[in-house]
Amino acid sequence: MLVDLDYFYAQLEEKRNPSIKDKPVVVCVYSGRGEDSGAVATANYIAREYGVRSGIPIALAKKRLKESKDAVFLPMDREYYESVSDRIMGIFRVYADSFEQVGIDEAYLDVTQRVQGDFDEAKELACRIKNSVKEQEGLTFSVGVGPNKLIAKIAADSQKPDGLTVVRPEEVQVFLSPLPAGRIIGIGGKTAKRMEEMGINTVSDLANHDIQGLIETFGRVLGTYFHNASLGVDDSPVQERGEVESISRIATLKENTRDLDLIMEKANELCQDVYAKLVERGLTFKSVGIVVIMKDLTVHSRSKTFDTPMNQLDIVKRSAKELFEKFLNESTNEARRVGVRLSSLGKEEKIQKHITEFLGSSS
């Protein structure tokens, strides 16, 4: 099963304030530069009818909703959303043989043993899970049930909100064939356009296309994946994810700039934030990375990797400064947003000795 909590942030805001449930609700990530500066995180289905989608500028969302005088725009409350997500994921885990959370609002559940491979039993189990979450948290979610993760994901996207779609093994080709090729996970706008130029519009077209031609166009890994996915083939297991792969923070600068001192003023705050998370989880890092979103909204990243695990704040700050300085020397554009990331994480049993260093450095 793939379980996908419906328009999660906006649905939580509706739950917290029922008076807005029948209005267009838009949850936003504000940049702090002005009342309408930032992007839409999610929107309820009423707002979506006006063309409001995740990722579009807040100003554009307001323009599209200008005829709806009761539209509600709210800032993200990440802590609240995460606390509810944790409780719901706990409910999902109870029903799964194997569990894999893939986002704050999405998870895979392998229930093969629990239902003994019976898809009718799986459908009944999905209904019980939906009822359990509805009773305990007052929220709805959509479920896709299939013979593998790929089919379950596509099925979950087929009926929203509060949907339940079951695709049995013998129904896979009938289910997939008429769908647009872009419904295959991993086929974005540019890839779909390239496929259209190749005469591939539906999943059926993709399945019937010469695999060698796909490999020549998209490379061996992607070409083979697209071919297998079009046939509904996916052998990836549902499994608990290991340690957090990275810790990162990103923020908007007060103004677009190429001034290293202004950038580092914000970046040092981000360094302390990610380092605090590192210490809290008792981890080390081997790689420090930066992200720069430019004035023209292009995204760039740089990283520095060490031979041995590190856990010192001064190394994080010094590495970030080196990377930002190097990047600015290579670019003529102005930075709009900056981020810092620690990756290649590992456990550090004696991390405690560095807590005092962190506290002292951040005072």
Rosetta blueprint (number, residue, H / E / L):
1 M L
2 L E
3 V E
4 D E
5 L E
6 D L
7 Y L
8 F H
9 Y H
10 A H
11 Q H
12 L H
13 E H
14 E H
15 K H
16 R H
17 N L
18 P H
19 S H
20 I H
21 K L
22 D L
23 K L
24 P L
25 V E
26 V E
27 V E
28 C E
29 V E
30 Y E
31 S L
32 G L
33 R L
34 G L
35 E L
36 D L
37 S L
38 G E
39 A E
40 V E
41 A E
42 T E
43 A E
44 N L
45 Y H
46 I H
47 A H
48 R H
49 E L
50 Y L
51 G L
52 V L
53 R L
54 S L
55 G L
56 I L
57 P E
58 I H
59 A H
60 L H
61 A H
62 K H
63 K H
64 R H
65 L L
66 K L
67 E L
68 S L
69 K L
70 D L
71 A L
72 V E
73 F E
74 L E
75 P E
76 M L
77 D L
78 R H
79 E H
80 Y H
81 Y H
82 E H
83 S H
84 V H
85 S H
86 D H
87 R H
88 I H
89 M H
90 G H
91 I H
92 F H
93 R H
94 V H
95 Y H
96 A L
97 D L
98 S E
99 F E
100 E E
101 Q E
102 V E
103 G E
104 I L
105 D L
106 E E
107 A E
108 Y E
109 L E
110 D E
111 V L
112 T L
113 Q L
114 R L
115 V L
116 Q L
117 G L
118 D L
119 F H
120 D H
121 E H
122 A H
123 K H
124 E H
125 L H
126 A H
127 C H
128 R H
129 I H
130 K H
131 N H
132 S H
133 V H
134 K H
135 E H
136 Q H
137 E H
138 G L
139 L L
140 T L
141 F E
142 S E
143 V E
144 G E
145 V E
146 G L
147 P L
148 N L
149 K H
150 L H
151 I H
152 A H
153 K H
154 I H
155 A H
156 A H
157 D L
158 S L
159 Q L
160 K L
161 P L
162 D L
163 G L
164 L E
165 T E
166 V E
167 V L
168 R L
169 P H
170 E H
171 E H
172 V H
173 Q H
174 V H
175 F H
176 L H
177 S L
178 P L
179 L L
180 P E
181 A H
182 G H
183 R H
184 I L
185 I L
186 G L
187 I L
188 G L
189 G H
190 K H
191 T H
192 A H
193 K H
194 R H
195 M H
196 E H
197 E H
198 M L
199 G L
200 I L
201 N L
202 T E
203 V H
204 S H
205 D H
206 L H
207 A H
208 N H
209 H L
210 D L
211 I H
212 Q H
213 G H
214 L H
215 I H
216 E H
217 T H
218 F H
219 G L
220 R H
221 V H
222 L H
223 G H
224 T H
225 Y H
226 F H
227 H H
228 N H
229 A H
230 S H
231 L L
232 G L
233 V L
234 D L
235 D L
236 S L
237 P L
238 V L
239 Q L
240 E L
241 R L
242 G L
243 E L
244 V L
245 E L
246 S E
247 I E
248 S E
249 R E
250 I E
251 A E
252 T E
253 L E
254 K E
255 E E
256 N E
257 T E
258 R L
259 D L
260 L H
261 D H
262 L H
263 I H
264 M H
265 E H
266 K H
267 A H
268 N H
269 E H
270 L H
271 C H
272 Q H
273 D H
274 V H
275 Y H
276 A H
277 K H
278 L H
279 V H
280 E H
281 R L
282 G L
283 L E
284 T E
285 F E
286 K E
287 S E
288 V E
289 G E
290 I E
291 V E
292 V E
293 I E
294 M E
295 K L
296 D L
297 L L
298 T L
299 V E
300 H E
301 S E
302 R E
303 S E
304 K E
305 T E
306 F E
307 D E
308 T E
309 P E
310 M E
311 N L
312 Q L
313 L H
314 D H
315 I H
316 V H
317 K H
318 R H
319 S H
320 A H
321 K H
322 E H
323 L H
324 F H
325 E H
326 K H
327 F H
328 L H
329 N H
330 E H
331 S L
332 T L
333 N L
334 E L
335 A E
336 R E
337 R E
338 V E
339 G E
340 V E
341 R E
342 L E
343 S E
344 S L
345 L L
346 G E
347 K E
348 E L
349 E L
350 K L
351 I H
352 Q H
353 K H
354 H H
355 I H
356 T H
357 E H
358 F H
359 L H
360 G H
361 S H
362 S L
363 S L
